[in-house]
Structure formats: structure tokens, C-alpha cells
Amino acid sequence: MTEHEFLAAMLGLVAFEVLVGIIVSGYFAYRIHRSSQQIEGLTAATFLEARRALSQPR
């Protein structure tokens, strides 16, 4: 294996690692986004329920 072949193989390996890193970080960003949407929905439901309970006469 010549030095040029070795350097080309290492460059391919680094490019593959970068691609995997981008995919993994994109997946985590997606999961965080979905979790924040669920938390937002729970917060809205809690707010509406509290407003309804507080507006009822005692």
C-alpha cells in the first residue's frame, strides 16, 4: 500500500465518521424537538385545565 492509497483510505474513513456524526446529531435534534412538542402540549393542557378549575364558582 502506497502512501497515497493510505491517505485516501484515511480521508474516506474521516468522511464516513463525519457523515455518521451528522446523522446521529440530526437524530438527537429530532428527538429533542419531538420531546419539546410533547412538553408544550402538556403545558397547554395543564394551563387550560387550571383556568377552567379556577373560573368555576366555589
All heavy atoms as TSV, in Angstrom:
chain	resi	resn	atom	element	x	y	z
A	1	MET	N	N	0.868	-1.177	0.000
A	1	MET	CA	C	0.000	0.000	0.000
A	1	MET	C	C	0.911	1.235	0.000
A	1	MET	O	O	1.756	1.392	0.864
A	1	MET	CB	C	-0.904	0.005	1.236
A	1	MET	CG	C	-1.769	1.252	1.335
A	1	MET	SD	S	-2.824	1.302	2.783
A	1	MET	CE	C	-4.196	0.330	2.242
A	2	THR	N	N	0.659	2.090	-0.963
A	2	THR	CA	C	1.480	3.294	-1.036
A	2	THR	C	C	0.945	4.351	-0.081
A	2	THR	O	O	-0.148	4.226	0.480
A	2	THR	CB	C	1.474	3.869	-2.471
A	2	THR	OG1	O	0.165	4.320	-2.771
A	2	THR	CG2	C	1.909	2.825	-3.485
A	3	GLU	N	N	1.733	5.394	0.097
A	3	GLU	CA	C	1.330	6.470	0.997
A	3	GLU	C	C	0.065	7.158	0.495
A	3	GLU	O	O	-0.809	7.518	1.280
A	3	GLU	CB	C	2.467	7.488	1.113
A	3	GLU	CG	C	2.171	8.615	2.072
A	3	GLU	CD	C	3.306	9.625	2.185
A	3	GLU	OE1	O	4.358	9.411	1.550
A	3	GLU	OE2	O	3.123	10.621	2.898
A	4	HIS	N	N	-0.055	7.311	-0.814
A	4	HIS	CA	C	-1.240	7.958	-1.377
A	4	HIS	C	C	-2.499	7.122	-1.146
A	4	HIS	O	O	-3.562	7.665	-0.834
A	4	HIS	CB	C	-1.051	8.227	-2.868
A	4	HIS	CG	C	-0.039	9.272	-3.166
A	4	HIS	ND1	N	-0.189	10.589	-2.796
A	4	HIS	CD2	C	1.177	9.201	-3.794
A	4	HIS	CE1	C	0.863	11.277	-3.180
A	4	HIS	NE2	N	1.718	10.461	-3.797
A	5	GLU	N	N	-2.383	5.812	-1.283
A	5	GLU	CA	C	-3.532	4.940	-1.024
A	5	GLU	C	C	-3.931	4.999	0.446
A	5	GLU	O	O	-5.114	5.022	0.783
A	5	GLU	CB	C	-3.202	3.500	-1.422
A	5	GLU	CG	C	-3.044	3.291	-2.909
A	5	GLU	CD	C	-2.507	1.916	-3.245
A	5	GLU	OE1	O	-1.923	1.257	-2.358
A	5	GLU	OE2	O	-2.669	1.500	-4.399
A	6	PHE	N	N	-2.918	5.014	1.319
A	6	PHE	CA	C	-3.192	5.109	2.753
A	6	PHE	C	C	-3.893	6.417	3.093
A	6	PHE	O	O	-4.883	6.438	3.834
A	6	PHE	CB	C	-1.885	4.980	3.542
A	6	PHE	CG	C	-2.053	5.166	5.015
A	6	PHE	CD1	C	-2.603	4.164	5.792
A	6	PHE	CD2	C	-1.682	6.355	5.627
A	6	PHE	CE1	C	-2.778	4.336	7.160
A	6	PHE	CE2	C	-1.854	6.543	6.980
A	6	PHE	CZ	C	-2.397	5.528	7.760
A	7	LEU	N	N	-3.398	7.527	2.559
A	7	LEU	CA	C	-4.010	8.828	2.831
A	7	LEU	C	C	-5.431	8.900	2.269
A	7	LEU	O	O	-6.327	9.471	2.908
A	7	LEU	CB	C	-3.143	9.953	2.251
A	7	LEU	CG	C	-1.811	10.178	2.963
A	7	LEU	CD1	C	-1.002	11.231	2.217
A	7	LEU	CD2	C	-2.009	10.576	4.402
A	8	ALA	N	N	-5.656	8.312	1.106
A	8	ALA	CA	C	-7.001	8.291	0.523
A	8	ALA	C	C	-7.944	7.459	1.391
A	8	ALA	O	O	-9.103	7.840	1.614
A	8	ALA	CB	C	-6.947	7.741	-0.896
A	9	ALA	N	N	-7.457	6.332	1.903
A	9	ALA	CA	C	-8.280	5.497	2.775
A	9	ALA	C	C	-8.601	6.226	4.070
A	9	ALA	O	O	-9.738	6.177	4.566
A	9	ALA	CB	C	-7.556	4.189	3.063
A	10	MET	N	N	-7.637	6.916	4.643
A	10	MET	CA	C	-7.872	7.664	5.881
A	10	MET	C	C	-8.849	8.818	5.643
A	10	MET	O	O	-9.702	9.098	6.479
A	10	MET	CB	C	-6.555	8.201	6.455
A	10	MET	CG	C	-5.647	7.148	7.026
A	10	MET	SD	S	-6.399	6.255	8.403
A	10	MET	CE	C	-6.781	4.691	7.662
A	11	LEU	N	N	-8.736	9.486	4.494
A	11	LEU	CA	C	-9.663	10.556	4.154
A	11	LEU	C	C	-11.081	10.004	4.009
A	11	LEU	O	O	-12.050	10.616	4.489
A	11	LEU	CB	C	-9.232	11.256	2.868
A	11	LEU	CG	C	-10.084	12.426	2.410
A	11	LEU	CD1	C	-10.080	13.539	3.470
A	11	LEU	CD2	C	-9.584	12.956	1.076
A	12	GLY	N	N	-11.217	8.840	3.393
A	12	GLY	CA	C	-12.526	8.198	3.281
A	12	GLY	C	C	-13.079	7.829	4.646
A	12	GLY	O	O	-14.271	8.001	4.908
A	13	LEU	N	N	-12.228	7.344	5.548
A	13	LEU	CA	C	-12.664	6.993	6.893
A	13	LEU	C	C	-13.130	8.227	7.658
A	13	LEU	O	O	-14.169	8.206	8.323
A	13	LEU	CB	C	-11.526	6.304	7.646
A	13	LEU	CG	C	-11.817	5.875	9.076
A	13	LEU	CD1	C	-12.928	4.825	9.082
A	13	LEU	CD2	C	-10.556	5.341	9.726
A	14	VAL	N	N	-12.393	9.318	7.556
A	14	VAL	CA	C	-12.783	10.556	8.234
A	14	VAL	C	C	-14.104	11.074	7.670
A	14	VAL	O	O	-14.988	11.495	8.422
A	14	VAL	CB	C	-11.667	11.619	8.113
A	14	VAL	CG1	C	-12.160	12.985	8.546
A	14	VAL	CG2	C	-10.453	11.202	8.932
A	15	ALA	N	N	-14.273	11.025	6.359
A	15	ALA	CA	C	-15.526	11.472	5.738
A	15	ALA	C	C	-16.695	10.621	6.221
A	15	ALA	O	O	-17.779	11.143	6.513
A	15	ALA	CB	C	-15.406	11.409	4.220
A	16	PHE	N	N	-16.476	9.314	6.353
A	16	PHE	CA	C	-17.523	8.418	6.851
A	16	PHE	C	C	-17.876	8.749	8.297
A	16	PHE	O	O	-19.050	8.800	8.668
A	16	PHE	CB	C	-17.066	6.966	6.732
A	16	PHE	CG	C	-18.032	5.984	7.305
A	16	PHE	CD1	C	-19.221	5.701	6.645
A	16	PHE	CD2	C	-17.772	5.351	8.507
A	16	PHE	CE1	C	-20.129	4.800	7.182
A	16	PHE	CE2	C	-18.670	4.449	9.054
A	16	PHE	CZ	C	-19.850	4.170	8.382
A	17	GLU	N	N	-16.868	9.001	9.123
A	17	GLU	CA	C	-17.119	9.351	10.525
A	17	GLU	C	C	-17.875	10.665	10.646
A	17	GLU	O	O	-18.759	10.803	11.495
A	17	GLU	CB	C	-15.805	9.424	11.294
A	17	GLU	CG	C	-15.160	8.080	11.516
A	17	GLU	CD	C	-13.806	8.185	12.212
A	17	GLU	OE1	O	-13.307	9.316	12.392
A	17	GLU	OE2	O	-13.252	7.130	12.571
A	18	VAL	N	N	-17.542	11.628	9.811
A	18	VAL	CA	C	-18.257	12.907	9.829
A	18	VAL	C	C	-19.711	12.693	9.427
A	18	VAL	O	O	-20.627	13.244	10.051
A	18	VAL	CB	C	-17.560	13.935	8.901
A	18	VAL	CG1	C	-18.439	15.150	8.683
A	18	VAL	CG2	C	-16.211	14.341	9.491
A	19	LEU	N	N	-19.953	11.893	8.402
A	19	LEU	CA	C	-21.316	11.605	7.958
A	19	LEU	C	C	-22.114	10.925	9.061
A	19	LEU	O	O	-23.265	11.300	9.332
A	19	LEU	CB	C	-21.289	10.738	6.702
A	19	LEU	CG	C	-22.650	10.356	6.115
A	19	LEU	CD1	C	-23.398	11.609	5.670
A	19	LEU	CD2	C	-22.467	9.396	4.962
A	20	VAL	N	N	-21.524	9.960	9.733
A	20	VAL	CA	C	-22.210	9.272	10.838
A	20	VAL	C	C	-22.490	10.268	11.963
A	20	VAL	O	O	-23.581	10.261	12.554
A	20	VAL	CB	C	-21.375	8.077	11.340
A	20	VAL	CG1	C	-21.919	7.538	12.648
A	20	VAL	CG2	C	-21.339	6.978	10.285
A	21	GLY	N	N	-21.550	11.142	12.258
A	21	GLY	CA	C	-21.750	12.157	13.292
A	21	GLY	C	C	-22.899	13.091	12.962
A	21	GLY	O	O	-23.693	13.440	13.836
A	22	ILE	N	N	-23.009	13.482	11.710
A	22	ILE	CA	C	-24.096	14.361	11.293
A	22	ILE	C	C	-25.440	13.639	11.428
A	22	ILE	O	O	-26.426	14.215	11.900
A	22	ILE	CB	C	-23.865	14.845	9.846
A	22	ILE	CG1	C	-22.709	15.833	9.801
A	22	ILE	CG2	C	-25.127	15.478	9.258
A	22	ILE	CD1	C	-22.271	16.210	8.404
A	23	ILE	N	N	-25.484	12.386	11.037
A	23	ILE	CA	C	-26.729	11.615	11.132
A	23	ILE	C	C	-27.144	11.439	12.590
A	23	ILE	O	O	-28.314	11.628	12.941
A	23	ILE	CB	C	-26.574	10.253	10.423
A	23	ILE	CG1	C	-26.477	10.462	8.911
A	23	ILE	CG2	C	-27.721	9.317	10.763
A	23	ILE	CD1	C	-26.098	9.217	8.129
A	24	VAL	N	N	-26.201	11.100	13.455
A	24	VAL	CA	C	-26.509	10.890	14.870
A	24	VAL	C	C	-26.961	12.186	15.528
A	24	VAL	O	O	-27.957	12.216	16.259
A	24	VAL	CB	C	-25.293	10.283	15.609
A	24	VAL	CG1	C	-25.475	10.322	17.114
A	24	VAL	CG2	C	-25.056	8.863	15.142
A	25	SER	N	N	-26.273	13.286	15.252
A	25	SER	CA	C	-26.674	14.560	15.851
A	25	SER	C	C	-28.029	15.019	15.306
A	25	SER	O	O	-28.829	15.608	16.039
A	25	SER	CB	C	-25.605	15.631	15.627
A	25	SER	OG	O	-25.431	15.876	14.249
A	26	GLY	N	N	-28.319	14.732	14.049
A	26	GLY	CA	C	-29.634	15.045	13.494
A	26	GLY	C	C	-30.732	14.247	14.168
A	26	GLY	O	O	-31.821	14.769	14.442
A	27	TYR	N	N	-30.458	12.979	14.464
A	27	TYR	CA	C	-31.437	12.149	15.164
A	27	TYR	C	C	-31.710	12.700	16.563
A	27	TYR	O	O	-32.863	12.796	16.980
A	27	TYR	CB	C	-30.933	10.707	15.254
A	27	TYR	CG	C	-31.799	9.836	16.133
A	27	TYR	CD1	C	-33.038	9.398	15.685
A	27	TYR	CD2	C	-31.385	9.475	17.406
A	27	TYR	CE1	C	-33.851	8.607	16.486
A	27	TYR	CE2	C	-32.189	8.687	18.218
A	27	TYR	CZ	C	-33.412	8.254	17.756
A	27	TYR	OH	O	-34.212	7.493	18.565
A	28	PHE	N	N	-30.649	13.069	17.280
A	28	PHE	CA	C	-30.844	13.617	18.621
A	28	PHE	C	C	-31.594	14.947	18.574
A	28	PHE	O	O	-32.439	15.220	19.430
A	28	PHE	CB	C	-29.515	13.777	19.354
A	28	PHE	CG	C	-28.985	12.488	19.901
A	28	PHE	CD1	C	-27.715	12.056	19.583
A	28	PHE	CD2	C	-29.752	11.701	20.738
A	28	PHE	CE1	C	-27.221	10.861	20.085
A	28	PHE	CE2	C	-29.282	10.507	21.242
A	28	PHE	CZ	C	-28.006	10.086	20.915
A	29	ALA	N	N	-31.303	15.774	17.579
A	29	ALA	CA	C	-32.030	17.035	17.437
A	29	ALA	C	C	-33.511	16.774	17.178
A	29	ALA	O	O	-34.377	17.466	17.727
A	29	ALA	CB	C	-31.426	17.865	16.305
A	30	TYR	N	N	-33.820	15.775	16.357
A	30	TYR	CA	C	-35.205	15.406	16.091
A	30	TYR	C	C	-35.896	14.938	17.355
A	30	TYR	O	O	-37.024	15.326	17.641
A	30	TYR	CB	C	-35.258	14.317	15.012
A	30	TYR	CG	C	-36.617	13.693	14.864
A	30	TYR	CD1	C	-37.655	14.373	14.222
A	30	TYR	CD2	C	-36.885	12.424	15.372
A	30	TYR	CE1	C	-38.913	13.801	14.089
A	30	TYR	CE2	C	-38.128	11.845	15.248
A	30	TYR	CZ	C	-39.138	12.537	14.605
A	30	TYR	OH	O	-40.378	11.970	14.482
A	31	ARG	N	N	-35.229	14.082	18.150
A	31	ARG	CA	C	-35.825	13.573	19.394
A	31	ARG	C	C	-36.068	14.705	20.388
A	31	ARG	O	O	-37.096	14.730	21.066
A	31	ARG	CB	C	-34.909	12.508	20.017
A	31	ARG	CG	C	-34.775	11.251	19.196
A	31	ARG	CD	C	-36.060	10.494	19.074
A	31	ARG	NE	N	-36.525	10.163	20.409
A	31	ARG	CZ	C	-37.752	9.792	20.721
A	31	ARG	NH1	N	-38.645	9.674	19.774
A	31	ARG	NH2	N	-38.088	9.525	21.957
A	32	ILE	N	N	-35.136	15.643	20.490
A	32	ILE	CA	C	-35.310	16.785	21.390
A	32	ILE	C	C	-36.476	17.640	20.928
A	32	ILE	O	O	-37.286	18.104	21.736
A	32	ILE	CB	C	-34.008	17.591	21.485
A	32	ILE	CG1	C	-32.948	16.786	22.239
A	32	ILE	CG2	C	-34.239	18.949	22.146
A	32	ILE	CD1	C	-31.560	17.365	22.169
A	33	HIS	N	N	-36.604	17.836	19.627
A	33	HIS	CA	C	-37.712	18.619	19.080
A	33	HIS	C	C	-39.056	17.964	19.398
A	33	HIS	O	O	-40.004	18.633	19.823
A	33	HIS	CB	C	-37.535	18.775	17.576
A	33	HIS	CG	C	-38.671	19.466	16.895
A	33	HIS	ND1	N	-38.940	20.806	17.063
A	33	HIS	CD2	C	-39.623	18.996	16.059
A	33	HIS	CE1	C	-40.007	21.121	16.361
A	33	HIS	NE2	N	-40.441	20.045	15.733
A	34	ARG	N	N	-39.138	16.647	19.207
A	34	ARG	CA	C	-40.385	15.929	19.500
A	34	ARG	C	C	-40.712	15.996	20.987
A	34	ARG	O	O	-41.865	16.168	21.361
A	34	ARG	CB	C	-40.277	14.462	19.051
A	34	ARG	CG	C	-40.207	14.286	17.550
A	34	ARG	CD	C	-41.518	14.564	16.875
A	34	ARG	NE	N	-42.486	13.584	17.343
A	34	ARG	CZ	C	-43.776	13.814	17.456
A	34	ARG	NH1	N	-44.275	14.968	17.134
A	34	ARG	NH2	N	-44.593	12.874	17.893
A	35	SER	N	N	-39.721	15.860	21.839
A	35	SER	CA	C	-39.945	15.938	23.285
A	35	SER	C	C	-40.434	17.322	23.682
A	35	SER	O	O	-41.320	17.454	24.523
A	35	SER	CB	C	-38.662	15.608	24.045
A	35	SER	OG	O	-38.287	14.273	23.817
A	36	SER	N	N	-39.866	18.351	23.081
A	36	SER	CA	C	-40.298	19.705	23.416
A	36	SER	C	C	-41.736	19.951	22.965
A	36	SER	O	O	-42.486	20.675	23.633
A	36	SER	CB	C	-39.359	20.749	22.804
A	36	SER	OG	O	-39.487	20.785	21.400
A	37	GLN	N	N	-42.141	19.346	21.848
A	37	GLN	CA	C	-43.525	19.478	21.414
A	37	GLN	C	C	-44.475	18.788	22.390
A	37	GLN	O	O	-45.553	19.308	22.679
A	37	GLN	CB	C	-43.711	18.890	20.021
A	37	GLN	CG	C	-43.174	19.757	18.904
A	37	GLN	CD	C	-43.432	19.154	17.547
A	37	GLN	OE1	O	-43.573	17.945	17.401
A	37	GLN	NE2	N	-43.471	19.995	16.533
A	38	GLN	N	N	-44.077	17.630	22.907
A	38	GLN	CA	C	-44.908	16.932	23.881
A	38	GLN	C	C	-45.013	17.736	25.170
A	38	GLN	O	O	-46.097	17.835	25.759
A	38	GLN	CB	C	-44.329	15.546	24.166
A	38	GLN	CG	C	-44.471	14.592	23.004
A	38	GLN	CD	C	-43.782	13.266	23.257
A	38	GLN	OE1	O	-43.029	13.119	24.209
A	38	GLN	NE2	N	-44.031	12.294	22.398
A	39	ILE	N	N	-43.910	18.313	25.608
A	39	ILE	CA	C	-43.927	19.127	26.824
A	39	ILE	C	C	-44.798	20.359	26.617
A	39	ILE	O	O	-45.560	20.757	27.502
A	39	ILE	CB	C	-42.488	19.516	27.228
A	39	ILE	CG1	C	-41.735	18.276	27.696
A	39	ILE	CG2	C	-42.484	20.589	28.299
A	39	ILE	CD1	C	-40.248	18.484	27.864
A	40	GLU	N	N	-44.722	20.960	25.421
A	40	GLU	CA	C	-45.558	22.121	25.117
A	40	GLU	C	C	-47.036	21.750	25.173
A	40	GLU	O	O	-47.865	22.500	25.697
A	40	GLU	CB	C	-45.196	22.666	23.738
A	40	GLU	CG	C	-45.961	23.912	23.346
A	40	GLU	CD	C	-45.584	24.415	21.962
A	40	GLU	OE1	O	-44.699	23.814	21.326
A	40	GLU	OE2	O	-46.189	25.393	21.520
A	41	GLY	N	N	-47.390	20.587	24.659
A	41	GLY	CA	C	-48.778	20.135	24.698
A	41	GLY	C	C	-49.258	19.898	26.118
A	41	GLY	O	O	-50.377	20.275	26.484
A	42	LEU	N	N	-48.421	19.294	26.945
A	42	LEU	CA	C	-48.782	19.076	28.347
A	42	LEU	C	C	-48.951	20.399	29.092
A	42	LEU	O	O	-49.861	20.548	29.912
A	42	LEU	CB	C	-47.719	18.220	29.036
A	42	LEU	CG	C	-47.693	16.751	28.660
A	42	LEU	CD1	C	-46.489	16.072	29.286
A	42	LEU	CD2	C	-48.959	16.062	29.095
A	43	THR	N	N	-48.081	21.350	28.797
A	43	THR	CA	C	-48.171	22.658	29.446
A	43	THR	C	C	-49.464	23.361	29.058
A	43	THR	O	O	-50.146	23.936	29.919
A	43	THR	CB	C	-46.957	23.526	29.055
A	43	THR	OG1	O	-45.763	22.827	29.407
A	43	THR	CG2	C	-46.986	24.862	29.757
A	44	ALA	N	N	-49.813	23.305	27.780
A	44	ALA	CA	C	-51.049	23.941	27.327
A	44	ALA	C	C	-52.271	23.278	27.959
A	44	ALA	O	O	-53.202	23.969	28.407
A	44	ALA	CB	C	-51.141	23.880	25.803
A	45	ALA	N	N	-52.275	21.955	28.029
A	45	ALA	CA	C	-53.407	21.243	28.623
A	45	ALA	C	C	-53.531	21.570	30.110
A	45	ALA	O	O	-54.639	21.775	30.625
A	45	ALA	CB	C	-53.241	19.745	28.433
A	46	THR	N	N	-52.410	21.655	30.806
A	46	THR	CA	C	-52.423	21.988	32.230
A	46	THR	C	C	-52.944	23.401	32.445
A	46	THR	O	O	-53.747	23.658	33.352
A	46	THR	CB	C	-51.012	21.854	32.820
A	46	THR	OG1	O	-50.547	20.524	32.583
A	46	THR	CG2	C	-50.998	22.148	34.304
A	47	PHE	N	N	-52.505	24.334	31.603
A	47	PHE	CA	C	-52.961	25.712	31.711
A	47	PHE	C	C	-54.465	25.802	31.507
A	47	PHE	O	O	-55.178	26.464	32.278
A	47	PHE	CB	C	-52.234	26.586	30.688
A	47	PHE	CG	C	-52.794	27.973	30.582
A	47	PHE	CD1	C	-52.518	28.924	31.546
A	47	PHE	CD2	C	-53.619	28.319	29.511
A	47	PHE	CE1	C	-53.052	30.207	31.449
A	47	PHE	CE2	C	-54.145	29.593	29.413
A	47	PHE	CZ	C	-53.858	30.537	30.384
A	48	LEU	N	N	-54.985	25.132	30.473
A	48	LEU	CA	C	-56.419	25.194	30.203
A	48	LEU	C	C	-57.214	24.561	31.329
A	48	LEU	O	O	-58.281	25.060	31.716
A	48	LEU	CB	C	-56.732	24.512	28.872
A	48	LEU	CG	C	-56.211	25.241	27.628
A	48	LEU	CD1	C	-56.447	24.390	26.387
A	48	LEU	CD2	C	-56.870	26.599	27.492
A	49	GLU	N	N	-56.728	23.449	31.868
A	49	GLU	CA	C	-57.426	22.782	32.961
A	49	GLU	C	C	-57.404	23.653	34.222
A	49	GLU	O	O	-58.421	23.771	34.919
A	49	GLU	CB	C	-56.775	21.433	33.254
A	49	GLU	CG	C	-57.477	20.617	34.309
A	49	GLU	CD	C	-58.876	20.180	33.917
A	49	GLU	OE1	O	-59.151	20.063	32.707
A	49	GLU	OE2	O	-59.707	19.968	34.820
A	50	ALA	N	N	-56.289	24.293	34.505
A	50	ALA	CA	C	-56.206	25.166	35.683
A	50	ALA	C	C	-57.113	26.378	35.510
A	50	ALA	O	O	-57.800	26.786	36.467
A	50	ALA	CB	C	-54.772	25.617	35.883
A	51	ARG	N	N	-57.153	26.940	34.320
A	51	ARG	CA	C	-58.015	28.098	34.074
A	51	ARG	C	C	-59.486	27.711	34.236
A	51	ARG	O	O	-60.280	28.446	34.812
A	51	ARG	CB	C	-57.764	28.675	32.686
A	51	ARG	CG	C	-58.486	29.984	32.458
A	51	ARG	CD	C	-58.054	30.644	31.192
A	51	ARG	NE	N	-58.570	29.890	30.047
A	51	ARG	CZ	C	-58.403	30.257	28.799
A	51	ARG	NH1	N	-57.739	31.359	28.509
A	51	ARG	NH2	N	-58.902	29.529	27.823
A	52	ARG	N	N	-59.851	26.513	33.748
A	52	ARG	CA	C	-61.214	26.040	33.880
A	52	ARG	C	C	-61.569	25.820	35.351
A	52	ARG	O	O	-62.651	26.206	35.820
A	52	ARG	CB	C	-61.409	24.749	33.088
A	52	ARG	CG	C	-62.873	24.249	33.080
A	52	ARG	CD	C	-62.994	22.912	32.358
A	52	ARG	NE	N	-62.327	21.826	33.029
A	52	ARG	CZ	C	-62.815	21.180	34.105
A	52	ARG	NH1	N	-63.978	21.539	34.612
A	52	ARG	NH2	N	-62.146	20.190	34.633
A	53	ALA	N	N	-60.667	25.219	36.093
A	53	ALA	CA	C	-60.940	24.941	37.501
A	53	ALA	C	C	-61.042	26.233	38.313
A	53	ALA	O	O	-61.864	26.344	39.224
A	53	ALA	CB	C	-59.845	24.038	38.071
A	54	LEU	N	N	-60.205	27.199	37.985
A	54	LEU	CA	C	-60.215	28.456	38.749
A	54	LEU	C	C	-61.397	29.341	38.394
A	54	LEU	O	O	-61.799	30.192	39.190
A	54	LEU	CB	C	-58.904	29.221	38.516
A	54	LEU	CG	C	-57.674	28.573	39.121
A	54	LEU	CD1	C	-56.425	29.338	38.698
A	54	LEU	CD2	C	-57.774	28.515	40.636
A	55	SER	N	N	-61.982	29.144	37.211
A	55	SER	CA	C	-63.118	30.007	36.811
A	55	SER	C	C	-64.438	29.476	37.335
A	55	SER	O	O	-65.449	30.182	37.247
A	55	SER	CB	C	-63.161	30.116	35.284
A	55	SER	OG	O	-63.474	28.860	34.709
A	56	GLN	N	N	-64.466	28.254	37.869
A	56	GLN	CA	C	-65.712	27.722	38.405
A	56	GLN	C	C	-66.028	28.379	39.758
A	56	GLN	O	O	-65.129	28.634	40.554
A	56	GLN	CB	C	-65.599	26.199	38.631
A	56	GLN	CG	C	-65.519	25.424	37.343
A	56	GLN	CD	C	-65.386	23.933	37.608
A	56	GLN	OE1	O	-65.193	23.511	38.745
A	56	GLN	NE2	N	-65.460	23.147	36.542
A	57	PRO	N	N	-67.317	28.672	39.990
A	57	PRO	CA	C	-67.676	29.257	41.288
A	57	PRO	C	C	-67.517	28.226	42.412
A	57	PRO	O	O	-67.668	27.037	42.201
A	57	PRO	CB	C	-69.136	29.635	41.118
A	57	PRO	CG	C	-69.633	28.814	39.988
A	57	PRO	CD	C	-68.457	28.514	39.107
A	58	ARG	N	N	-67.195	28.711	43.562
A	58	ARG	CA	C	-66.941	27.792	44.696
A	58	ARG	C	C	-68.192	27.486	45.427
A	58	ARG	O	O	-69.096	27.976	45.715
A	58	ARG	CB	C	-65.942	28.427	45.642
A	58	ARG	CG	C	-64.611	28.533	44.950
A	58	ARG	CD	C	-63.606	29.156	45.889
A	58	ARG	NE	N	-62.372	29.341	45.158
A	58	ARG	CZ	C	-61.195	29.152	45.675
A	58	ARG	NH1	N	-61.066	28.781	46.915
A	58	ARG	NH2	N	-60.149	29.346	44.968
